[in-house]
Amino acid sequence: MQKKILSIVLALCMLLSTMVAVGVPAFAAGDVTEIGTYDALVTWAANPTTDAKLTADIVANEGKNPTTLPKEYETTDNTAFLTALSAAVAEYECWTSITSFAGTFDGNGKTITGLCMTSADGSGRGAFFSALADGAVVKNVTFENCYAKERHNQGAIVAATSAGSVTLTNVDLKNCRVDAEAGGEGGGLIAKSSGAVTLTSCDVTGGTVTAYPEKNAAGAADMRVGAFVGEAAAAITAINCTNGAAVVGQRETGGLIGKAGSTVNITGSTNTGNVTFNNTAQSANPFVGGFVGYASSGKVTVSNSTNSGNVSLTAGGTNGVAGGLIGIADKGVDISGATNSGTITNTTGYAAGLVGKNQNASSSIKASSNSGNVTGSTTAAGVLGLMNGGYQLTAENISNSGKVTSGSSWGGGLIGLFYNGTGTSTVKLGVNSGEVTCTGSQKVGGLIGYVHGSLTVKLDSCVNETTGVVTGTRFGAGMVSVVESGTLVVDNSVNKAPITGPEYAGGFVAQAYNAAKIAISNSTNSGNCVSTKTHSTTMYGAGGFIGIVQNNSNTVVTIQNCVNSGNASGYEAGGMIGVLYASATITNCVNSGAMTGKDFASGLVALSSGSISASTSVNNGTIKSNHAGGLFGKSTAPVTAENCLNAGDVEATSRGAGFAAILNTTASSFKNSLMLGNVKGSASLTAAFVADVNTANTTTPENGDEYQCIKIENCYYVAGLVKDTAIRNYGVTQSNLDQAAKKTGNFRLVYGDTTVDMVGGVYNATTTWSDAVKALNVPFTEGTVPAMLNSADALTGVAGLKFLQKAGFDFSVWKLNNANNMPVPTALAISGEKATPDASLAISYKGYQVSNDGNAIRFIAGMDTIEGYNATGFDMIVTTAQGDSAPAEPLTTKTVYQSLSAGDQIGAIKASDLGCTYLSALTFNNVPADCIITLTATLTPAEGEIVSGTTVVIVVENGAVVAQYAI
């Protein structure tokens, strides 16, 4: 009896134990269930209280492929679809999801094939794991030809994760299909994660991850889809992961992650699958990215990762965003070593090669590039579409080579726009080589479309390459299309591409306005700039650096140490600036491009109502327009030019002059400047310096009864001719200026015309030439050519410049290959440094020798050498050493010629002249190391002479040149 009672008690205990296990499955940590068949997998999954390890490949639904089941998103009748799906699913053994798992599932490198994870009645079979708990690990397993579909939290592997953290390592999907409906999330690996997720070496290869709305629904407000994770509420890390599946979403859609609600770290990962949004019912804000569609609450870090999948947002919604890596980032990005080569297309808003939008946080993008074509219906950019708000961007070594096409707003080869920004953002070593264009009504830039706000944007060592052709439907620029309110600082940068902006075109900036500040230094433009629009009341134009600076008293422009060699054409065309309604300072700049304007053209600024200060600046380009000026076209505000030069020809159909076509101002001045080009224009409105001073005199009297209108001091017109049909060689012509109320200072016209030898002059229709000359009180007499020159001499090159120096012209500002590496104008082949008595120039040449007395070396001194130095200080010294076969002898130094004159040719140097008896045994081209002839010319200039470029030529006796110096 006691045994029977004991048996009953034990049975009850076992029953109670079983009841506890059924209610709360107890996980046996450390226990591992080995699984080798599908049936064994099903048995373990019904009660997953141990770790699991596969010992063989698992095949479900053998001979069938569930990925071919009916697709709801390809039908229009939902009832018919459910009927078809129910019938089809009945032919499969469908997987019942594992409700919760906290252990380790080790696939052991095996593959599970043919799982059908769905049901026609929505009973919750849409994932391998319905949920993973804190600490769960899934690793080393491949799911192939599997199908997963369910209404909410649809994931082929994991529907959801709980708080805490889970890890997936070496988990692969191969040719699987995941379908997710509206109101939930869809992910190839995880549909929705509440805790931290780490993905390492996980791959999704082939197949599809697709989200679609319920039939007849207005939209899919909560749909997030990613090939790896649909929505991540906590931190997510992806290391060395790859997606190759096509991803189709209805709102937030990403090649890896649909929506990230915390930090994201993607390292060494790749997306090759196309990522697409296409939902005509979606009302607003769809976000699509090659890696992440929408990062809402944490910074996204991407390093050493690549997207090559096409990203497209082609139907439905407004204000959409598409990015090759990230659609929209609300808390900033940190990107390094990342690339995109996929095509990025958005017909509803922003598009960019790397990041569509960045807002609410500062960001960094370094060593990253885009080569895919980018098209956005509003804004498009090669790297970053929008940098929004009061945050800063640090970008370094970034590039774009893809074609960028924007729609109604902005386009940039690198960045679409900085909007409402503050602080300082920098782009260093940025390069664009992709074409930038637009189809709408706005503006495009080779690097940046738009800079707006109280911010500073710095471009350092940036390049828009020749292939980075910029074509705007309004404004186009090689660097930044429009700067509004903010500050743009550009240094050491280059635009090489042609620029077209029908209204404004600029090699660097198309338009600056509303208190914008522009500072450009040490930079060059070689791209042609074209403005095609003809204005009625609004001025349109093109500039080698800036198209237009619009009127605002706080707008300031500085251009320093810059060179433009690109041609510009437009209604107004300027080598530096087309149209200027604000103040500008131009220092040490050179224009060699041809300027062609319909109204005004010039080498520096075509049309201005703002003050201009120019110094040490040069125009070498040809200037053609109705009104043309070598330096300035027309200005209604004061113009100051000092140490400037025009060496370009000026051709005007109306007013033309070497310095300025029209000055409607009473306070302009030109000092210590040169005009070396030719001017051709109408009879009475053509001049060497200023064609038209069109203003009444209102200034305070100066020098007694003479008034200052414009002041031209120590300026010269050298060598060219003012070519018009009747009157030529006047310094200033004037239309509305009283002859008795002028003072133009000391200016001189110096040239070598054999028929007209005039010096100086102001022309007025009511005043004779001689009266004008007397009024100017110039130091040379009418009809007299300076004594040091013949009337037939051409005052170009060193001869003419030497005369100017003797006459008092200050060349100290001109330096050959100066510290800023600015090119000296072609017409100024001079260094400009005044010599002191102890200064000398030593020129040596080694390696050429005499083969015999009949084949000697000659030394010829060039004209420019002698003009720059005292003739009596020019000596030639020859140093020789003995040949290999000669007895040891001391080094011989011999001064062969002294006190040379201009153009002297030194006679043949023979072995006997040098005191070396063994030279005749040597060949001309075989130079022993210890037998070298050194020719040294020591040139000693006279005090105050100009040290010019020096040419020394060494020739053999028969006339063949064997060496030439240009110093």
FIROZA-387350 format. One record per residue (C-alpha): x, y, z. Coordinates in steps of 0.05 Angstrom, whole numbers, plus 32768, in hexadecimal, padded with zeros to 4 digits. Layout:
REM FIROZA-387350
XYZ/...
//
This chain:
REM FIROZA-387350
800080008000/803880318011/805A80217FCE/8019802F7FA9/801180737FCC/805A80847FBD/804E80747F73/801280A27F71/803980DB7F91/807280D47F60/804180D47F26/802081137F3E/806481357F45/807681237EFE/8033813D7EE5/803C817F7F0A/808281847EEE/8068817A7EA7/803281AE7EB2/806681E17EC7/809081D27E8A/805581DB7E5B/8042821E7E7A/8088823B7E7E/80BB82167E54/80FB82127E7D/813B821D7E55/817281ED7E68/81B182167E61/81EB81ED7E46/81C081B67E2B/81C581AD7DDF/819481887DB3/81B4816D7D74/818681707D38/819081497CF7/814A81467CD7/810F81727CCA/80E3814A7CFA/811781527D31/8119819D7D23/80CD81A17D2A/80CF81797D6B/810481A57D89/80E181E57D72/80A181D07D96/80C681D37DD9/810981F97DCF/812381F17E16/816A81E17E00/819E81FD7DD1/819B81DE7D8D/81D081C67D5C/81C481AD7D16/81EA816F7D02/81D1816B7CBA/81AF81967C85/8164819A7C91/813181977C58/80E881AA7C60/80B481A07C2A/80E381787C01/80DA81817BB7/80B381C27BC1/80C7820B7BC0/809B82377BED/80B982777BD0/808C826D7B94/804C82727BBC/801982A87BA5/802E82F07BB1/7FFA831F7BCD/801C835D7BB3/801583447B6C/7FC9833D7B70/7F8F836E7B74/7F5A83427B95/7F6B83327BDD/7F3482FD7BE5/7F4C82D87BA8/7F9382DB7BC1/7F8282BE7C05/7F5C82867BE4/7F9782777BB7/7FC9827B7BF0/7F9F824D7C1D/7F9C82197BE6/7FE7821E7BD8/7FFC821D7C21/7FD381DE7C2D/800581BA7C01/803E81CC7C31/805281BA7C77/805681FF7C96/808582117CCF/806A82257D13/8095825D7D2E/80BE82537D6D/809B827F7D9F/80D782947DC8/812082807DCB/815882967DF9/818E82647DE9/81BF82557DB0/81A982397D6E/81E782207D4A/81DC820C7D02/822281EE7D01/822A82067CB9/81EC81E07CA2/81B281F77C76/816781F67C83/814181F37C41/80F981FC7C2C/80D982187C6B/809382327C60/808982667C97/8043827F7C8A/7FF982717C91/7FBB82867C6C/7F9782987CAC/7FCB82C47CCE/7FD882937D06/801F82A97D13/804E827E7CEB/807682B57CC8/80BC82A97CE5/80EB82727CFD/80EE82947D41/80B182BB7D56/80DD82DD7D8A/812582DB7DA4/813082EC7DEC/816B830E7E0D/81AC82E97E02/819382BF7DC7/81C782AB7D93/81BA82917D4D/81F6827D7D24/821482567CEB/81D482467CC6/81B982527C80/816F82567C6E/816482467C25/8126824A7BF9/80FC825D7C35/80BC82867C36/80A382B27C6E/806282DA7C70/803882F47CA9/801183327CBA/803C83517CF1/8087834E7D03/809883237CC7/80DF83087CC5/80F982CA7CA3/812582B97CE0/810C82E47D19/80CA83087D1F/80DF83317D5C/811383367D92/8108834B7DDA/812E837C7E05/8176836A7E12/81A283527DDA/81A5831C7DA5/81DB83057D76/81D882E97D30/821982CF7D12/822382AF7CCE/81D882AC7CC4/81C782AC7C7A/818882B07C50/818F82937C0A/8159829E7BD6/812482A87C0A/80E482D17C06/80C982FC7C3D/8085831E7C35/806E83507C6A/802B83737C6D/801783B97C84/801583C97CCD/805583A47CDE/809E839B7CCE/80C1836D7C9D/810883557CA1/8130831D7C81/8152830C7CC3/812B83337CF7/80E983577CEE/80EC83827D2D/811F83867D65/811283A47DA9/815783957DC4/819E839C7DAA/81AF83717D6D/81F4835D7D54/81F883407D0E/823B83237CF9/824B83057CB5/820282FD7CA4/81EE82FA7C5B/81AC83007C35/81B882E57BF0/818482EB7BBA/813A82E87BC8/810D83217BDD/80F583467C1B/80B483697C09/808283937C2F/803E83A37C14/800083C57C2F/7FBE83A47C3D/7F9083A37C02/7F6683E27BFD/7F8E84037C36/7F9F844D7C32/7FE884417C41/801B841D7C6C/8029844D7CA4/8050841D7CCF/807583F37C9C/80C083EC7CA3/80E783BA7C7A/813083A57C76/815483697C5B/8173835F7C9F/814783857CD0/810483A67CC4/810583D37D01/813B83D77D37/812483FA7D77/816883F17D99/81B083F27D83/81C283C77D47/820783B27D2E/821483927CEB/825B83787CDE/8270835A7C9B/8229834F7C85/820E834D7C3E/81C983547C1F/81BB833E7BD8/817083397BDC/8140836A7BBC/811C83947BF1/80D883B47BE2/80B983E07C17/807E840C7C23/809D84407C51/80E0843A7C76/8108840A7C4B/815183F67C4F/818083C57C2F/819583B07C75/816683D57CA6/812383F67C99/812084227CD6/8153842B7D0E/813B84487D50/817F84497D70/81C984477D5D/81DE84207D20/822584077D12/823183E87CCE/827883D07CC0/829583AB7C84/8250839E7C67/8231839E7C22/81EE83A67C01/81E6838F7BB9/819B83877BB9/816C83BB7B9A/814483E27BCD/810283FD7BB5/80C784257BCF/808884227BA4/804784317BC6/801784627BA5/7FEA84617BE3/802184797C12/801384C27C23/805584DD7C3D/809C84D47C55/80B584937C37/80FF84887C46/812C84577C20/817684467C28/81A784137C0E/81B884037C57/818684287C83/814584477C6E/813984737CAB/8165847D7CE8/813984A27D19/815B84A37D5D/81A484917D5A/81E384A07D32/81F284727CF8/823B845C7CF0/824F843C7CAE/829684287CA0/82B884027C68/827583EF7C4A/825883F17C04/821483F67BE3/820D83E37B9A/81C383D67B99/819484077B77/816A84307BA7/8129844C7B8C/80ED84707BA6/80C284767B68/8079847B7B7A/804C84957BB2/805884C57BEA/807885097BF1/80B885217C12/80D884DE7C06/812284D37C12/815084A07BF0/819A84947C00/81CD84627BE8/81DF84527C30/81AC84767C5C/816A84967C49/816284C57C84/818C84CC7CC3/816C84F47CFC/81A784EE7D2C/81E384F47CFE/821284C67CD9/825B84B17CDF/826F84947C9C/82B5847F7C87/82CF84537C4F/8289844A7C32/827484487BE9/823684477BBF/823384317B76/81E984257B72/81B984527B4C/8190847E7B7C/814D84967B64/811684BD7B88/80DA84DA7B65/80BD84F77BA6/80F5851F7BC6/813E85197BDA/817284E97BBF/81BC84E17BCE/81F484AF7BC1/820384A37C0B/81D284C87C39/818F84E67C23/818485137C5F/81AB85227C9F/818A854B7CD5/818A855A7D20/81D385467D2A/821985537D11/823885207CE3/827985087CC4/828584EA7C7F/82CC84D67C6D/82F084AE7C38/82AE849C7C17/829484A17BD0/8259849A7BA1/825D84827B59/821384737B4E/81E584A27B28/81B784CA7B55/817384E87B43/8145850E7B72/810485317B62/8116856A7B90/815E85647BA6/819685367B91/81DF852E7BA7/821984FF7B9D/822784F67BE8/81F6851B7C16/81B385377C01/81A285657C3C/81C9857B7C79/8191859A7CA2/818E85C57CE0/81C285E37D0D/81F485AA7D08/823785A17CE7/825485737CB3/829C855D7CB0/82AB853E7C6C/82EF852A7C54/830885047C17/82C284FA7BFB/82B284F37BB1/827C84EA7B7E/828284D07B37/823984C17B29/820A84ED7B02/81DF85187B30/819B85317B17/816F855C7B43/812885737B37/810585AF7B55/813885C47B8A/818385B87B91/81BA858C7B75/820285827B8B/823985547B75/824885487BBF/8212856A7BEA/81CD85827BD6/81C585B87C0B/81D785D17C50/819685EE7C6B/818A861A7CA9/81CF86087CC2/81FD86277CF6/8245861B7D09/827A86057CD8/827685CB7CA8/82B285B57C7F/82BE858E7C40/8307857E7C35/832385587BF9/82DE85537BDA/82DD853E7B91/82A4853C7B5F/82AD851F7B1A/826485107B0B/8236853A7AE0/820685657B09/81C6857D7AE9/817D858C7AF9/813A85847AD7/811285B67B00/811986007B0E/815086057B41/819C86047B4B/81D585D37B48/821E85D37B5E/825985A77B4F/8263859C7B99/822885BC7BBE/81E485D37BA8/81D186047BDF/81EE86227C1F/81BA86447C4C/81BA865E7C93/81EA867C7CC5/821F86497CB7/826486457C9A/827686127C65/82BF86077C56/82D885E57C17/832185D27C1B/834885B27BE2/8309859F7BBC/830385917B72/82CC858F7B3F/82EB85677B07/82E585737ABC/82AF853E7AB8/8287855F7AEF/825F85877ABC/822B85B37ADF/81EB85C67ABB/81B585ED7ADF/817186037AC9/817C86427AF1/81BF86457B14/81FD861B7B0B/8241861C7B2F/828085F27B33/828185F37B7F/8241860F7BA0/820486257B79/81E686557BAD/81FD86737BEF/81C786957C17/81D686B67C5A/821086897C6C/825B868C7C61/828086647C2D/82CB865D7C33/82F0863B7BFA/833B862E7BFA/836A86097BCB/833185EF7BA0/832685E57B56/82ED85E37B25/82FE85C57AE1/82B885B77AC6/828D85E17A97/825386047ABA/821086187A9D/81DB863E7AC4/81AB86637A97/81A4869B7ACA/81E686977AF0/8224866D7AE6/8262866F7B11/82A286467B12/829A86437B5E/825886657B72/821B86767B48/81F786A37B79/820686C37BBD/81D486EE7BE2/81B187027C23/81EF87147C4B/821886DA7C30/826386DD7C38/829086BD7C04/82DC86B47C0C/8301868F7BD5/834C86887BD6/838586627BB4/835486437B83/834C863B7B38/831486357B06/8320861A7AC0/82D886097AAF/82B286327A7D/827586557A9B/823786647A71/81FA868D7A82/81C8868B7A49/818E86B47A62/818186FB7A49/816787297A7E/8133875F7A7C/8136877D7AC2/815E87477AE7/81A887427AD8/81C286FD7AC4/820A86EA7ABC/824686BC7AC2/828786C17AE9/82C686997AEC/82BB86947B37/827786B27B47/823A86BE7B1B/821686F17B46/821D87107B8A/81D9872F7B99/81CA876E7BBE/81D2876F7C08/81FC879E7C30/821787657C5B/822B87397C20/827787387C18/82A287147BE5/82ED87097BE8/831486E67BB0/835F86DE7BBC/839886BB7B98/8368869D7B65/836E868E7B1B/833786877AE7/8349866A7AA3/830286577A90/82DB867E7A5C/829A869F7A73/825F86B87A4A/821D86D77A5C/81F787187A5E/822D872C7A90/827087067A91/82A987107AC2/82EA86EC7ACD/82DE86EC7B18/829687047B22/825D870E7AF0/822E873B7B16/823E875C7B59/820C87817B85/8237877F7BC4/827F878F7BD6/82B987647BBE/830387607BC8/832E87407B93/837787357BA2/83B087147B7B/838186F47B48/838986E47AFF/835686DB7AC7/836D86BE7A85/832986A67A6D/830486C87A34/82C886F07A4D/828E86FA7A1C/825287237A32/8214873D7A11/8213877B7A3E/8252877E7A69/829287557A6D/82D3875C7A92/830F87377AAC/82FB87407AF6/82B487597B01/828387657AC8/824B878D7AE9/824B87AA7B2F/822487D87B5D/825087C57B98/829587DF7BA8/82D087B87B8E/831887B87BA7/834887957B78/8393878E7B82/83CB87687B60/839A87497B30/839E873B7AE6/837487307AA9/8395870B7A6F/835486F67A4E/833187137A11/82F5873D7A25/82BB874779F4/827787677A00/824C87A379F2/827087C47A2C/82B487A57A3B/82EA87B47A6E/832B87907A79/832187917AC5/82DA87AA7AD0/829D87B17AA5/826E87E27AC7/826C87F97B0F/823E882B7B31/826588257B72/82AE88377B80/82E3880C7B60/832A880A7B7A/836187E77B53/83AA87E67B66/83E487BF7B47/83B587A17B14/83C0878F7ACC/839787847A8E/83BD87607A57/838087467A33/8362876479F4/8320878979FE/82EC878D79C8/82AB87B479D1/827287C679A4/8266880379CF/829288157A0B/82D587F47A12/831388007A3D/834F87DE7A5A/833A87EA7AA2/82EF87F97AA4/82B888037A71/8289882E7A9B/8293884D7AE0/8255886F7AFB/827988857B3A/82A288BF7B55/82D288997B81/82F688667B57/834288627B50/8377883B7B2A/83BE883B7B43/83FF881C7B2B/83DB87F27AF7/83E987DE7AB0/83C187D77A70/83E687AC7A3D/83AD87947A10/838A87B179D4/834687D379D7/831587D6799D/82D387F979A0/82A988347989/82C988767976/82BA88A179B3/82B2886D79E9/82F3884679E7/832D88537A15/836C88357A32/835388397A79/830A884F7A81/82D988567A49/829F887A7A6A/829D88A27AAB/825288AD7AAB/824588D87AE8/8242891F7AFE/827989367B2D/8261893D7B75/82A189347B9D/82C989657BC5/82FB898E7B9B/834289757B9A/8381899B7B85/836189DE7B7E/832E89E27B47/8332899A7B30/830189667B48/830E891C7B51/82E288F17B25/830E88B57B1C/835688B27B2E/8388888E7B02/83CD88917B22/840E88757B07/83EA884A7AD4/840588387A90/83EA88207A4E/842387FA7A2C/842C87DF79E6/83E487D679D0/83B7880479A9/8371881C79B6/835288087975/8314882D795E/82FF884E791E/83108896792E/832F88A67971/8361887C7996/8391887B79D0/836B88A37A04/837088917A4C/832888A47A5E/82EC88B47A34/82B088D37A54/826788E27A43/824A89097A7D/828689297A9E/829789727A9D/82DD89797A80/82EF89B07AB1/82DE89857AED/830B894A7AE5/834B89307B03/836488ED7AEC/83AA88EF7B09/83EA88D87AE8/83DC88A47AB3/840388987A74/83F988767A32/843A88587A1A/843D883279D9/8466882A7999/843888407961/84628860792A/8429888D7912/840C88A87953/843B88B6798D/840D88CF79C4/841288CD7A0F/83D588D57A3C/839188F17A2F/834988FA7A43/831789007A0A/82DA892B7A0B/82B2893D79CE/82B8898879DE/8301898779F0/833E898379C2/8373894F79CE/83A8898279E1/837B89A27A14/836F895E7A34/83B989507A39/83C889937A58/8392898A7A8B/83AF89487AA0/83F489657AAA/841689237A98/846289227A9A/846D89117A50/846489437A17/8430893679E2/844E891579A5/848E88FF79C8/84A388B779D0/84CE88A87A0D/851788B179FC/852D886C7A0F/8500884D79D9/84F98852798F/84B4885E7971/84B988197951/84C887F67993/849387C879AE/848C87D579F8/8480878D7A0A/84AB875D7A32/84E487767A5C/84F587B37A32/84B287D47A3C/84AC87BF7A84/84F287D87A92/84DD881C7A78/84A1881C7AA6/84CC880B7AE2/84FB88447AD1/84BF88727ACB/84AB88607B12/847C88257B0A/848087F87B47/848987AF7B35/849787987B7C/845287777B80/8460874A7B45/8486870B7B54/849786D27B26/847B86917B44/846B86B57B85/845B86957BC7/841486867BB1/842B86667B70/840186997B49/8414869C7B00/843286DC7AE7/840A86F77AAC/842786E37A69/8433872C7A58/845C87367A97/8499870A7A8F/84BA872A7ACA/84C8871A7B12/84C087627B28/84F287627B61/851F879F7B63/8568878C7B65/859B87A37B98/85E587AD7B86/85FB876D7BA9/85C687417B89/85DD870F7B54/85C286D47B2D/85EE86977B23/85DF86677AEB/860586257AE5/860385EE7AB2/862885AC7AB9/863385707A8D/864585897A48/868D85887A30/86B9859379F4/86C9855679CB/86FF857979A2/871585BF7992/86E885C07955/86A785B17979/86A285E679AE/866C85FF79DE/864F864579D7/862C866F7A0B/85F786A279F5/85D886D67A22/859086E97A14/8575872F7A0C/854B872C7A4B/858787187A74/85AF87557A61/857387857A68/856A876E7AAF/85B387767AC4/85EF87A27ABF/861387907A7F/8656879A7A9F/864787677AD5/863C872C7AA7/867586FA7AAA/867F86B37A94/86A886837ABE/86BB863C7AA7/86D186067AD9/86F085C47AC0/870C85847ADC/873A85517ABD/872585107A9A/873184CA7AB4/877284C07A8D/879085027AA1/87C2850B7AD9/87A785297B18/87A285747B10/878085A97B3B/873C85C37B26/874185F97AF3/871586387AF5/871A866B7ABE/86F386AA7AAF/86ED86A97A64/86C386E77A55/86B287257A7C/868887647A74/865887497A40/862787757A1A/85DF87687A09/85D8872E79D8/8622871D79D8/863486D779C2/866F86B879E4/86A1869979B5/86B3864F79B1/86D2863179EF/870C860579DC/873685D57A05/877286027A00/8749863B7A1E/873B86117A5B/878185F87A68/876C85B07A65/879685857A35/876E85457A3B/8728855D7A26/8733854B79DD/8730850179EE/86E985067A0A/86A884FC79E4/8671852F79E7/863C85037A07/866A84D97A33/867785037A70/86A784E47AA3/869384F47AEB/86D3851B7AF7/86D585427AB6/869C85737AB7/869885B97A99/867085EA7AC2/8659862A7AA0/8647865F7AD4/862A86A37AC3/862A86D47AFD/85FC870E7AEE/85FF874C7B19/85C5877D7B11/85CA87C77B1A/85A587E67B54/855C87F17B46/855B87C67B08/852287947AFE/8538874C7B06/8519872B7AC9/851086E47AB3/855386CE7A9A/856286A07A5F/85A686817A55/85B386557A18/85EC86257A0D/85F8860C79C6/862C85E479A0/865386057968/862785EA7930/85EB860D794D/85C685D3796E/85AA85E879B2/85BE85B779E8/85A585DC7A26/857A86177A39/856A86387A7A/852C86617A8A/8534867F7ACF/
//
